[in-house]
């Protein structure tokens, strides 16, 4: 599946509610999921790690959707132009 397709699935399923919630509250949900991922990374439960990675990615897509960012296009900076050095 391409990033754009997954981002569209998230928007189709949750977009109306996500836009009503707005960026600040959605960002807090995203950060909560990042915290859950951090906890999972300290453990040995692979299924839990996969679940938390998926949750973080879904919430990142939500943030992108409500801020009109096409993640697939944004990621082209790593695939189209190449990455040289470090920031």
Secondary structure, DSSP 4 states (H G I P E B T S, - for coil): --HHHHHHHHHHHHHHHHHHH-HHHHHHHHHHHHHHHHHHHTS--HHHHHHHHHHHHHHHHHHHHHTT--HHHHTHHHHTS---S--
